[in-house]
Amino acid sequence: MNQLLSLNSVAKLECFCSFLWKSHKFVSVSALPRPQSSGGFPIPSSRSSDGVETQVETVFDDAAYSPFNTPQDGGSISSPNRPASEEGDNSDSDELVPSDGSYRPTVDDFEMVRVLGKGSFGKVMLCKKIDTGMLYAIKVLKKQHVVKRKQVAHTKTERSVLGLVDHPFVVKLHYAFQTGDKLHFVLDFCSGGELFFHLGRAGRFTEKLGMFYSAEIALALGHLHTKGVVYRDLKPENILLDAEGHIKLADFGLSKEGINSGIRGTHSFCGTPEYLAPEVLNRTGHGTSVDWWSLGALLYEMLTGLPPWYSNDRQKMFASIRGSALRFPDHVSHLAKNILVCLLERDVTKRLGSTRDIDEVKGHPFFIPIDWEMLFQRKVKAPFIPLLKNQTDTTNFDQQFTRMPINSMDGGSLAKSPLQSSSMMSEGPLFDGFTYINQSNIVANMAGVQLQDDPFPVPTPPYQCYPGHVAVSPPNNTHGMLFE
């Protein structure tokens, strides 16, 4: 689908979709407009990331589906009303700065090139570091909005996790700094835009492409879990594509550190409605396995065009997530159905990935064609490479943002103002320890559009079903659309 329709059209067609799903009929995304996203770097994204204390009775308001996700004070799904010491808080990481203290980044070091996205709290810009010419995405948040909407803990969590993680399929934090009224994250510029953008255009992906993306995502999630981090907000809006077609996981505001179990460790009611695991809905406590459930929901969406059990009525959707049968359109292969059943297992103790985490997921026969070591090293060519004219091309981002003037942030400017002068770098108590400098900046390689040879070897029968789960009897054409 080349264009997104108005929000009124979205509401009408979502109701129509809900009716068809109630009648157990499959609806392709090509018949439905996908909700708009806030740009290539979530700040936040269109489908709300819900974060509410377990003890708080939550009302899921329709405003969460607006393009810029403007949560309401006090009743926000994505704005938990809690002190920093409670659930979701992560202590600040120590600042990584040169030992002689000779360099601290400032706004003066970057030339703003173009707007990439805009949200409730700020804006994401394509920028160039003046001394090196390197391109980055700079995420600028207004402190006043972060505090007002009770997002301090989430912002500190994102800073902490980004400073902790170093992985080829996780967006890299290069610098973090603050001025008198703004916070700045300097991140990888992923010129391929959001997976959400491309899925909206394609309607659905082939199994080959869905397998490739889900395998890279699985490696990213597995790495986070080894660091004791549960991600909790996997969705197409939070997955970016780089110039070579590889994914980068982004937006760690709902992540939680210190979780080392697949089934327990935290009780927060948070996430995005379409991807919430049953144990989150039931508030029975959860661990890293919620990420594997979300991977199943995402893979289902990539292969069919809609999340499983999707409905415009959230309460009905939650009821379906808790108890309705998982249905598949005819084009989904037996192996794809099997891994989806294993990932979308409601009994968390039986869910794929709940015991041995990434090793269980990698061992499923759906991923037989994947050479995991080659994939980790980025030596497997992506089946799809975004079309790019040059290094600063932003055609994979929504034009409603890329056409915005640079100095349009709430009537203000990203250039220096009296509150943004280089001399005012004092970090207030809410954002103490925010500054970060990564010493190993990686030069991004540009790649033109090209048709790739099949990156996966054809699996050789017989196939073995994952132990303890429903057996499948694949036909000769096991992977269906996989090698089309």
N, C-alpha and C positions, 0 to 999 in steps of 0.2 A: 504494500500500500504506500503510494508515494506521498500522500498528504494526510495529515491528521484533521479530523473533523472538529467542529465546535463542541464544547462541553455539553450543550443541550442535546446535540446529536448523540454524544456518548451515552448520556443518561437514557435516552429513548431506546437506543440499540442494545444497551446492557439489559434493560428490562425485557426486550425481545429475546435476547440470548438466554436470560434466566428462564423464560417460558419454555424455550426449546430444550434446555438441559433438564428441566423438570419432566419433559416428555421423553427423556433418554435419547435424544437425537443429538448427533455431533454437529457442532457449528464451527466452521473454519474461521480463523482470525481475519481472513480476507473479507468476511462479511461483517466484521466488527471493527470500529476504530479503536486503536489502543490509546489509553490516556496519555496526555502530553508529559514530557519529562522536562526537568529544569536545566538540562544541559549535560555535557559530557563528564562532569565531575560532581557527584551528588552533594547538594548543600542545603536542604535535602531534596529528595526526588519526589516524583509525582504520586506514587503509591506510598502512603505514610508508613514510617517505621514506628511502631507503637511501643512506647516504653512507659509502663505504669507499675507502681509498687503493687505487690501481691495483695496488700490489705486494702487497696483503693478500688472502689467500685467504679468501673470505667464506662463512659458513654462514647461509642464510636460515632463521631459526627461526620456528615457528608463532606465537610470542608476539607477533610483529609485527602480527598481525591482531586483537589484543585491543582492546577499546573505547578504552583509554587509552594503547595503544602503549607498554608499559613495556619498553624495550630492556634487554638484559643487558649488564653491564659487560664491556668487553674484547672482546666478540664482536658488538656491536651493528651492525646495518645502518645505523641512523641516527646512530651515534656514532663517527665516525672517530677512531682512536687516533693522533693526530699532533700535533706542536707547532704553535703558532699561526703560525709562519713558512711552513708548507708549504701545499699545495694547499687552497683553500677559505678561507684566511685573507684578510681584508680589513682594511686599516688603518683605525683609528678616524677618523671625520669630525670636523672641528673643531666645537666646541659653538657652536650658534647661540643666543646670549643677548643681551639688551639691552646696548647699549654701556656703560651706566652700572652694569651688574651689579645693577640694583635688584630683579630678580625671578628666583627659582629655584623651580620647582614642588616641592611636597611632598605627602605623603599628606593633610595637613590641608586642602588645597585642594579635596578631592573627597569627596562623599557617596556611599557605595556603596549601590546600589539593589537589585540582584539578580544571582545567578550566571547566567552564560550558558554556560560550558563549563569542564571540568576535565580536566587531563592529568597526565602524569608529572612535569612540572617546576613546575606551578603551576595558576593559575586565571584565567579571564576573567570580568570583572564588568561589568555595566551600571553606570555611575556618572554623577553630575551634578557639574559644577564649581560650587562654592558661589557664587562672585561673579558668574557670568554665567548660571547655570541651564542651560548647554549640556550635552547628553547625549553621552557618549563610551563606548567600550568600553575598559576598562583591563586590559591583559594583565600579570599579576603572576607573575614567575618567581623561584623560590628559588635564590639563588646556589649554595648547597650542592649542590642537585640538578644544576644546570647544569654545575658543575665535575666532580662525581662521574661524570656520564654523558658527559663529554668533549664538551660542547656549547658551550664558550666561543667557539670560532671561528664556529660557526653563529649564535650569538646576536649576536656583533659584526657579522657579515655582514648580518643582518637590520636592525640599527640603522643601518648604513652605507647600505644600499640605500634604506630608507625615508626617510632624510634627504636622499637624492639625487633621488628621483623625485617629480614632481608631475603627476598625470594624472587625468582624470575617472573612469577605470575602474581605478584602483589605490587601495587603502585608504590614507588619509592619516595620517601621523604628526603629531600635534599637540604632544605633549610626550613626553619621555623623562627619567626620573630614577631614582635609586637610593637605598635606605636601607642600613642596616648589613647586612641579610641578604637583601634582595630587589631585583629590577630591575622597573621599571614602564614599559610602553609605553602611551601614551594615544592611541587610534586612533579613526577614524570608527566610530560605532555603526551597523551595517548591520542594521536591524530586520527585513529580509526573511529573515535566516538564511542557511544554506548552500544552494547549488545542490543539493548532495547530499541534503538534507532533502526538497526538492521533487521531485527526480527519483525518490527512493525512494517517494514518495506517488503520483506520476503513472505510474510504470512506464517510460514513454518520452515524449519530447516530439514535437510536430508539427515538420515541417521549418521552418515559419515561426519558431517559437520557437527551434529549434536554430540557424537562420541568424542570428537576432538576437543570441543569446548569443555564438556563435562570432565574429561580426563585432566585437562590443565587446571580446572577449578578444583578438582579433587586433590591434586598435588598442593595447591595453595592452602586449602582447608587443612590437609594433613600437617602441613608445616605449622600453621597457626596452633593446632592442637598440641604439637610437640612443645610449643612455647607456653602451654597452659592457657591458651586464648580460645574462647568459643566466639564465633563470628556473629551469628544470630540475625543477619539481615541480607541473606543471599537472594538476589532478584536481578532481572536483566538490567535495571537502571544502575546497579552498582558494579557492573562488569564492563570494563573498557577494553577496546582493541587498540593495539599499537600499530605502527606503520607496517609491520610484517604480518599482521593478522593474529598475533598471540594475545591472550587475555591478560588483563591486570585487574585484580580484585581491589576495590576502593571502598571508602566510607566505613570507618570503624567506630562510629559513635555509639553503637549499641553493643559493641564487643564487651566481653568480660574476661578479666585476667584471673589467674589462680584456679582455673578449672581443669582438673586432671582426671576426671571420670567421664565415661560416656553417658551415664544415666543420672548423675546427681552432681550437685555443687552450687546451684543457684535457683532462685524461685521467682525472679522478675518476670512479669507479664509484658513481653516486648517482642517486637518483630513487625513484619508486614502481614496483614490479614491473610492473603492468599497462600502464604508459605509457612504459617504457624503450625508447629507440630502439636499433636493431641496433648502431650504432657504439658505444653505451655498453656494451651487452652484450659486444661483441667487444673492447672496450678498445683501440680503434684511434685514440682521440682524437675530440673533438667540438667543435662551436661552437654558434652560436645556432640552427642548423637542428633541433637536438633539440627545441626548443620547438614547431616546426611539426609535427613528428611527433606530439608529445603533443597538439597541437590536433586532429590527425586522429583520434587515439584517443579523445579526449573527445567530439568531434562524433559519432563512431560510437556511443559509449555513449549520448549524448543521443537519437539516432535509433532505437536498437535496444534499449536497456535494459542492455546489458553491454558491457564493453570488447572490442575485437577479440582473438581468440585466447585468450579468458579460460579459465583452468583452475585448479582448486584445487592441482594439481601444478605448482609453480613451474618446475621444470626442463623439463617438457613445454611449459609456456606459453612459456618462453624459446626453446625449439627451434622452436615455431610462429612466434614473432615473427621469428626468423631466416629461416624458409624456407617456411612454409605459405601456401597461397592465401588471399586475403581473400574471405570469403563474405558475402553480403547477404541479408536477408529480402526478400520480394517487395514490401513497401510502400515501400522506399527508392527514390527517384526516380533517373533517369539522371544528372542533374546532381549530385546528392548523391553517388552512387557515384563519379562522375568526380573530384570534389574529394577524396574520401577516398582514392582510388587515388593521386592526385597527392601528397597529404600523407603517406601511408603508403608512400612509395617508399623501398625499402631502400638504393638507391644515393643517398647523400647529395648527390652532385653533380647529380643529376637531380630531387631533391625540390623540390616547390613551396616557394618562399621561400629556397632555398639561395643564390641569386645576388643578387637584388634585394630580398630580405627582404619586408617588408610590402607593397611595391608589387606584387610578383608575386601575393601572396595576394589582394589587393584586385581584381586584374585577372581573377580566375577567373570564368567565367560563372555559377557558383553564386551569386555575390554581385551579379549585375546589378541586383536590386531595391534594393540599398543605396545611399543617398545618404551617402557617407562623411563629408562635412563636417557635415551635419545630425546624423549619429549622434555624431560627436565632440563637438558642442555640446550633446548631450543633448536635442535638439529632436525626435527620433523617439520617440514614445510606446512604451513597452514593451508587447508583446502580453499580458503577465501582470503584474498588480500585486498584491503580497502583501496579504492581508487584515489590517488593523491597526485596533484600536479606538482607540488613542491613541498618543502618542509613546513611552510606556514599555512598550507591549505586547510581550511576548516569546513569543507563541504559536507563532512560527515557529522556536523553539528546543526542544530535547529537554527534556521535563518532568523527567527524572531529574536534570538540572542546575538548572533554574530553581526547583525545589522545595528545593534545598539551602540550609541557613542560610548567611548571608554569612560568618560567622566559622567556617568549617569547613575551612580549608586546612591539612590535616595536623594537625588539633587546635589550630592556631594561630589567629591573628586578623589581618585586614587592617587593623584599627585599630592605632594606634601602640603599640609595645611598647618596652622598653628598647633594643632593637636598631634600632628604627625611629624614634626621636625626630628631630625636625627638626634638631637640632643635630648629628646624626651623618650628615652628607652627604658625608663624605670618600669619594672614588672610589679603590678599591684598584687595584693595577697591572693586574689582569685586565680591569677594566671602565673604564679611564681614558677620559675623553672621551665617556661615555655620555649625559650630560645634553643635552637638545635642547628648544628652544622654537620652534614654528612661529608666525610673527606673523600669518598670514592664515587664521584659523579661519572655515570656511564654515558658515553656518546651514543645517541640513538641513530640507527641506520635507516635510511629511507629505502623503500622498495616500491617499484612500479607495479602496475597491475599485470598479472601474468597467470595463465592457466597452469595449475600444478598437476604433476603426475600424482597418481594415487599414493598418499603417504603411508598407507597401511598395507601390510601383507594380508592376503586372503587367508582366514583361519581354516585349519584343516580339521574335518570331523574325525572322531566323534566329539561332541560337546558334552561337558560335564556340568550339571546343574550345581549351583552353589549349595553346599551341604546344609541340610536343615530347612530348606525352603522348597516351594512348590516346583516340581520337576517340569521341564519343558521338552517338547519333542519337535525340534526345529525341522522344517522341510528342507529340501535341497537348497533353495534360495533363502538361506538362513537370515541374512541381513536385510532382505527386502530392498529398500531404497539405498542401502548403505553405499553400494559401489556404482550407483547411477551417475 
